[in-house]
């Protein structure tokens, strides 16, 4: 993989301090609540970054907070919630802040 064929590396090579992304597909609802799964996780990452947390710590805390809510909801969606968390990654500098 290089900056020519991978989005995260391209962003980092052009000056981004950090890129959050999924290693595979990202689950997003096709109707109803559009702030679940990936969008819910990333919203929590932004909340943590807003509190001054470094990038990797923000993602770790966001994953924990997201799972606490997601695993208490509809059992039929729990596999998607776990997939969302397991595939979310932090590329770049782990201590990058806003």
C-alpha positions in Angstrom: 0.0 0.0 0.0 1.1 3.5 -0.8 -0.2 7.0 -0.8 -1.2 6.5 -4.4 -3.6 3.6 -3.7 -4.7 4.0 -0.1 -6.8 6.9 1.2 -5.4 7.1 4.8 -1.8 7.1 3.6 -2.7 9.8 1.0 -4.2 12.0 3.7 -1.2 11.4 6.0 1.3 12.1 3.2 -0.4 15.4 2.5 -0.2 16.7 6.1 -3.0 15.1 8.1 -1.9 14.3 11.6 -4.4 11.4 12.0 -7.0 9.6 10.0 -9.8 7.5 11.5 -11.2 4.8 9.2 -12.5 1.2 9.0 -10.4 -1.7 7.8 -13.4 -3.0 5.8 -17.0 -1.9 5.2 -18.7 0.6 7.6 -22.2 -0.2 8.7 -24.7 2.7 8.2 -28.5 2.3 8.4 -30.4 2.6 5.2 -33.5 4.0 6.9 -34.6 5.5 10.2 -31.8 6.2 12.6 -28.8 7.3 10.5 -26.6 8.0 13.5 -25.9 4.4 14.6 -23.0 2.2 13.9 -20.0 4.0 12.2 -21.5 7.5 12.5 -22.3 7.0 16.2 -18.8 5.8 16.9 -17.1 8.7 15.0 -19.5 11.2 16.7 -18.1 9.9 20.1 -14.5 10.2 18.8 -15.2 13.9 18.1 -16.6 14.3 21.6 -13.5 12.8 23.0 -11.2 14.9 20.8 -13.2 18.0 21.9 -12.3 17.1 25.5 -8.6 17.3 24.6 -7.9 13.5 24.3 -5.2 12.3 21.9 -6.4 10.5 18.8 -5.8 6.9 19.8 -7.1 7.5 23.3 -10.2 9.3 21.9 -10.9 6.2 19.7 -10.4 3.8 22.6 -12.8 5.8 24.8 -15.3 6.2 22.0 -15.3 2.4 21.4 -16.0 1.8 25.1 -18.8 4.3 25.2 -20.3 3.2 21.9 -20.3 -0.5 23.0 -21.9 0.3 26.3 -24.9 1.7 24.5 -24.9 -0.5 21.4 -24.7 -3.8 23.4 -27.7 -2.8 25.6 -30.0 -2.3 22.5 -31.5 -4.6 19.9 -29.7 -8.0 20.0 -30.1 -8.4 16.2 -27.8 -5.4 15.7 -25.1 -6.4 18.2 -22.9 -8.2 15.6 -22.9 -5.1 13.5 -21.9 -3.0 16.5 -19.1 -5.3 17.3 -17.9 -5.3 13.7 -18.0 -1.5 13.7 -15.8 -1.3 16.8 -13.3 -4.0 15.8 -12.7 -2.5 12.3 -12.3 1.1 13.4 -8.7 2.2 13.3 -6.5 5.2 14.0 -3.9 5.9 11.4 -1.1 8.4 12.0 0.1 10.0 15.2 -1.6 8.4 18.2 -1.3 11.5 20.3 -2.5 14.0 17.7 -5.1 16.5 19.1 -7.4 19.2 17.8 
